[in-house]
Amino acid sequence: MSRRTALWWTLAATAALLPPIPAQATTPHEQALPFGACPDSVPRPAAPDRVECGRISVPLDWNRPQGPHIEVAVSRVPASGTPAEHRGILLANPGGPGGSGLPYAVTKRAKLPGSVRRTYDIIGFDPRGVGQSTPVDCGPMGGLFDSPGADPVPVGPVAERAYLASLRNTADDCSAGAGAVLPYLSTEQTARDMDAIRTALGEPRTNFLGVSYGTYLGAAYAAQFPHRTGRMVLDSVVGPWDWYDFDVIQSRALLRQRDTFFTWTAAHPDRFALGGSAETVRRAYLRVREGLTARPVAGFGPAEFDRAVYRALGRTERWAGLADGLRTYLRDGSPDALRPATAFDSPDSRTYEAANRIVKCADAPAPTPHRILADIRRTRHLDPQPVLTGMEASTCAYWHHRPAHPTPLGSPDAPPLLLVASAHDPVTPIEGAHELRRLLPGSRLVTLDNDYSHGVFASRGNACVDEAAAAYLVDGTVPTADVRCTGPGLPAVP
């Protein structure tokens, strides 16, 4: 058996802890989706609600439906209302690319308005390459999981050459680890999987809640299946750009967000003791990073620091923890308050980081190495010490597979969708929502003004946003115009 054939057969291996697919169900349009017990990674909702899991077999390549198949894991929390209230299924995706959706049916549903919980069966699923759905492995990924990692911001020709070499090594590692699946872990293929889930559940339309990357996935579904698209809420919208362009836009938005964080921290000098001006706080921040660059502590160096900052800047409830971590390091030299609760090289993290890059590189054209270095230099001209953690699509410069075309997004034939955005979200900047809406005629945008966090609907606790989204999902009420909701402003100090 050839290596390629062996890889394909490996992909078709059964995922443990999930109920088996009937032997006669060999193609998506023929099979049902039986449900049973869930793996331990899926939390149990409070009684009387219940969660159940199953799996569906789908082609590795939807353009060759008779070829090798893989399995996609699915979870369901049934609607809690009466049969008369039932509106069908609501698929949900938490983002990424690379986020596991199997537990999301439980965790996100618990935050949804009661009317939505009563109305819809909430359907979670692990996209292909993630979690229980043929998880992908890129091995060492060019040293990504080294501890401490190399400084992720190259300065000077020697460091720039080393930076490009790490990208090439990551691409080589993914080719060696993922092999034949590289072209097929794309958003277009995942959208086809979503439609197979719809078919297996016997539903005429796919209703959908997508957050962050989930918005890109929802827009891709609408492009392929506009007449099967139901009600879709796209929250924290990824713009319709190539992934590398998006990463550059995000890196510039993070600079603005970090300046806001410095100003906020300086407004509370008694609480954080990092200084009474934004510039003083910035200098304290730089002292921390410079100290960890010169002398990493127990595997925590500049790469680990930048990952912590990247994570904290996206959600304002994490700002106080970041400021406290800076102060603690300056006081006693310990970065422990900055460390993530889960190790970066955990199995789930390794799968996430691999799937993130594989999906991005399968979706869109790649940048050239020359452009990558030019963009880093331009970003460093804006700020000498940027945060480049989210620049995953840079790896695509050396990818072993190039997509034939960019992922199509949106359709004039799709029904009106509801887009939701935070005015100052640095992870998915709001200009992406405005750009995507142009590809979705009749759709509306709900903006949470004076807000700085990523993830809005059933996340920020804003009644204006939640009521507009619930009315759309439950009753099909499309706002007559865009909606602007009053946000909370900068976070209170705990």
Summary of the structure (lengths in Angstrom):
residues: 494
radius of gyration: 22.5
end to end distance: 60.9
largest distance: 69.3
contacts: 1774
relative contact order: 0.13
helix: 45%
strand: 12%
